[in-house]
């Protein structure tokens, strides 16, 4: 098959599970991913969530790098609106110096939490931060100018690693794709957030057009493999998200409680909450690979980042094992 498989893990916590156990499961997941031959593993950023333990991807990335040896590790992604681009560049340059040629920086523009956590993260800047394209442009500068001589016109984000981290913009629209291409970033279409295939096609083809072969487009999808199609369907049957609409703004959260909290904390006079079934690519490993092969050929994509939206550790590991074994089988 002409594509690579990579993974996204959100450190989910089952009912009654401690965050320590959830993070330990992520470490085990990373070790198994490396053993099974996956190319990269990314971890996410979520705030004030009892269900997801990964609030600081940079910290978790460092821990996973220290306990693996080959797997690329990165953020999927850092929510840049909350932070100084300079500090983000420093963090990932330091990680890249600690683990040469194994570090990815993935950046997104979603809040990653409820309004009060956003306010707490941004502190005095809350409500006055720069627009996302300007922040990404600043981050690009700091990631590419670290090797310049001292005493220049701007601060350097040191240390300057021998091999820079690979840069990925996470998005779900043609606008994000154009932004990534214009600044020399790879692009990842967040298909587990925007499941519309037409939107996926438009964004990926837009990136190919504007990047002109100087970057790569990836697709991230929710996927669950099982021994049979029926078993896979049962695993994903209870997967739901909640879409909150406040005026012309939308946010997707995992539970009704989070959706209601988002509305309260926003103090919105008008809102709408919609329960949505999560669109998960599911079935046998052979079925999933057939779907990925078709997408790869149609959209000229040579890597998929798969997110397994299950809290049960054993089920998550079984899914990625079946997919890896099927790849080995088909490659002979």
Secondary structure, DSSP 8 states (H G I E B T S, - for coil): ---EEEEEE--B--TT--HHHHHHHHHHHHHHHHHHT-SEEEE----S-SSB--S-HHHHHHHHHHT-SSSEEEES-EEGGGS-HHHHHHHHHHHHHHSTT-EEEEEE-S--S-HHHHHHHHGGGTT----HHHHHHHHHHHHHSTTS-TTSSS---SS--SS--EEEEEESSHHHHHHHHHTT-EEEEETTT---HHHHHHHHHHHHHHHTTSS-EEEEEEEEE-SSHHHHHHHHTT-EEEEEEETTEEEEESSHHHHHHHHHHHT-SS-EEEEEE---EEE-HHHHHHHHHHHHHHHT--EEEEE-----HHHHHHHHHHHHHHHHHHT-
